[in-house]
Amino acid sequence: MIRLVLFKFRWLLMASISGIIALALALYSIRLHPSPTVYGEQFILNEWAPIPFIQFKPITLIFVFVFLFYTFLVQHFENKIAKLNRDIHLFLFIVAFLMTVGSLYELFFNFTLWAALMSTTGVSNPDILVNKFPNPETAVSLVYASKLVILIFAMSSYSVFFLHRLDMARHFRSNRAH
């Protein structure tokens, strides 16, 4: 009985664990650095090396666990999403694709700004680079912003893939019925 329940809710369980870990990492970072000088700084100041020669900033681990939370949650609701009206699927696909393209633009912008700032300032540590545009009083860490944009890109790309896969399965079932 327990195996059946665990199997039925495996995606929800994995989503919950991933979400709790991401939230715990975020809260730990905020508690550790309650007064950052730039937005997102509290998520890039520390580095952990659980394995020799491999280091993670909190934002990197938060990125991984938020992505897992999202994908596992989407998988949990796959059957319900598959039953949605085709127009709703198309609308979700268009929104996901638009978010993918928009975040891809932001990725190019961030990495271009990152490279330009490193070459013009002579700074070799990207962790201290900030984007002061459009408001210098709310400067944002470029490492933090880039990881967030990559997360949005990854989630929206997965959404495009997921919705396309559901659409292909629907198309395959309708062709087999005829």
RAFENNOR-V332835 format. One record per pair of residues at least 6 apart in sequence whose ideal C-beta (glycine too) atoms are under 6 Angstrom apart, sorted by the first residue. I is the first residue (numbers start at 1). GAP is how many residues later the second one is. D is the distance in whole Angstrom. If there is no record, write none. Layout:
# RAFENNOR-V332835
i: (I/I)
gap: (GAP/GAP)
d: (D/D)
This chain:
# RAFENNOR-V332835
i: (11/11/11/12/14/15/15/15/18/18/18/19/21/22/22/22/25/25/25/26/29/29/29/30/33/33/36/38/38/38/39/40/40/40/41/43/43/43/44/44/44/44/44/44/46/47/47/48/49/59/59/63/63/67/70/71/74/82/92/93/96/96/96/97/99/100/100/100/103/103/103/106/107/110/110/110/114/117/126/127/129/130/130/131/131/132)
gap: (61/64/65/64/58/54/57/58/47/50/51/50/44/40/43/44/33/36/37/36/13/14/29/12/9/12/6/92/101/103/101/100/101/104/100/15/16/101/13/15/83/97/99/100/12/8/10/8/6/85/88/84/88/87/85/87/88/84/71/70/60/63/64/63/57/56/57/60/46/49/50/43/42/35/36/39/28/12/17/16/13/9/11/9/11/7)
d: (5/4/4/4/4/5/4/4/5/4/4/4/5/5/4/5/5/5/5/6/5/5/4/6/4/6/5/5/4/5/5/6/4/3/5/5/4/5/5/6/5/6/5/6/6/5/6/5/5/6/5/5/5/5/5/6/6/5/6/5/5/4/5/6/4/4/5/6/5/4/4/5/5/6/4/6/5/5/6/6/4/4/6/5/6/5)
